[in-house]
Amino acid sequence: MIKKILVLSKSKHIILSYSSDGLLKYDQIEDIFKTVLDKDTFSVEKIPYRRFKRTSGNEENTLYEYLFYGQKK
Protein backbone atom coordinates (compact mmCIF):
# COMPACT_ATOMS: atom_id res chain seq x y z
CA MET A 1 0.00 0.00 0.00
CA ILE A 2 2.82 2.43 0.83
CA LYS A 3 4.47 1.72 -2.51
CA LYS A 4 1.21 2.45 -4.37
CA ILE A 5 0.77 5.74 -2.50
CA LEU A 6 4.33 6.81 -3.35
CA VAL A 7 3.94 5.87 -7.02
CA LEU A 8 0.60 7.68 -7.41
CA SER A 9 1.62 10.77 -5.42
CA LYS A 10 2.01 13.96 -7.44
CA SER A 11 4.24 15.44 -4.74
CA LYS A 12 7.88 16.10 -5.46
CA HIS A 13 8.95 15.54 -1.83
CA ILE A 14 7.74 12.62 0.30
CA ILE A 15 7.95 12.47 4.11
CA LEU A 16 6.67 9.46 6.02
CA SER A 17 6.49 9.16 9.80
CA TYR A 18 6.49 5.53 10.94
CA SER A 19 6.78 3.80 14.32
CA SER A 20 9.18 0.92 14.97
CA ASP A 21 6.28 -1.13 16.36
CA GLY A 22 4.36 -0.85 13.06
CA LEU A 23 3.56 -3.78 10.79
CA LEU A 24 6.39 -3.10 8.34
CA LYS A 25 10.06 -3.33 9.30
CA TYR A 26 12.50 -0.45 8.76
CA ASP A 27 14.27 -2.34 5.95
CA GLN A 28 11.01 -2.88 4.07
CA ILE A 29 10.17 0.82 4.06
CA GLU A 30 13.74 1.75 3.13
CA ASP A 31 13.60 -0.65 0.15
CA ILE A 32 10.28 0.81 -1.01
CA PHE A 33 11.60 4.38 -0.77
CA LYS A 34 14.82 3.53 -2.63
CA THR A 35 12.92 1.64 -5.35
CA VAL A 36 10.17 4.18 -6.01
CA LEU A 37 11.97 7.45 -5.19
CA ASP A 38 15.38 8.87 -6.08
CA LYS A 39 17.68 6.80 -3.84
CA ASP A 40 20.28 9.60 -3.76
CA THR A 41 17.78 11.83 -1.94
CA PHE A 42 16.79 9.17 0.62
CA SER A 43 17.35 10.07 4.27
CA VAL A 44 15.89 9.00 7.59
CA GLU A 45 15.80 10.46 11.08
CA LYS A 46 15.46 8.04 14.01
CA ILE A 47 13.76 9.55 17.08
CA PRO A 48 13.68 7.52 20.33
CA TYR A 49 10.62 7.42 22.59
CA ARG A 50 9.97 5.56 25.84
CA ARG A 51 7.22 2.96 25.84
CA PHE A 52 4.30 3.29 28.21
CA LYS A 53 4.85 1.21 31.35
CA ARG A 54 1.65 -0.77 30.81
CA THR A 55 2.96 -2.09 27.47
CA SER A 56 6.61 -2.57 28.40
CA GLY A 57 6.31 -6.27 29.46
CA ASN A 58 9.12 -8.24 27.86
CA GLU A 59 9.60 -5.78 25.01
CA GLU A 60 12.47 -3.34 24.93
CA ASN A 61 11.68 0.00 26.59
CA THR A 62 12.56 2.19 23.60
CA LEU A 63 10.22 2.84 20.72
CA TYR A 64 11.43 4.71 17.63
CA GLU A 65 9.72 7.04 15.23
CA TYR A 66 11.35 7.09 11.81
CA LEU A 67 10.99 10.10 9.53
CA PHE A 68 11.68 8.88 6.00
CA TYR A 69 12.36 11.42 3.25
CA GLY A 70 12.86 11.16 -0.50
CA GLN A 71 12.18 12.97 -3.76
CA LYS A 72 10.33 11.60 -6.77
CA LYS A 73 12.50 10.51 -9.71
N, C-alpha and C positions, 0 to 999 in steps of 0.2 A: 504494500500500500504506500509506503514512504517513497519507494522508487517511482511509482506512478504519479504521485503528487509532484515530485521534483521534475519529472519529464514534462508534465502538462503545465507547470508553472510558467507564467510569462514574466516573472521577476528576474532581474539580472543577478541579484544577490540573494542567497538563501541562508537563513539562520534557523537552526533547530535546537531547541532545548529538550534534553532527554535525561531521565533519571537512570542510575545504574541498576535499580531494581525493576526496570521495565522488562518487557517481553523479549526485546531484541538485545543482543550483546553489543558492546562497543565496536568490536571488529566488524560485525555485520553492517552497522550504520556507516562506519568508515569506508567499507568496500562499496556500498551504494553511492555514497557521496563522490568517491574517486572514480566510479564508473560513469555516473550520469553528469557530474559537474567537472569543471576544469581542475584536475588533480593538483596543479601547481598553485591554485588559490586556496586549497583545503587547509583549514586550521581548526583547532579544537582547544577549548579552555575547560579545565577540570576543576570544579568547585566542590570542596568537601562540606558535608553537612552531618550533624549527629542524628542518629536514629532516635525515635521516641522510645522511652524506656519500655513501654508496654509491648513493643514489637522487637525488642533487641534479642530475646531468647538466645539461641545458639548462633545467630548471625553476627557478622562483624558489626561493630558499632558505628562505622562510618558509611555514609551514603554519599554518592557523588551525583552532581548535576553536570552534564556535559553540554557545552554550547558549541555546536558544530557550525562551521561557516564554509561556504564555497560560492563560486560564481559560475553561471551558466557558460557552456562552451560556445 
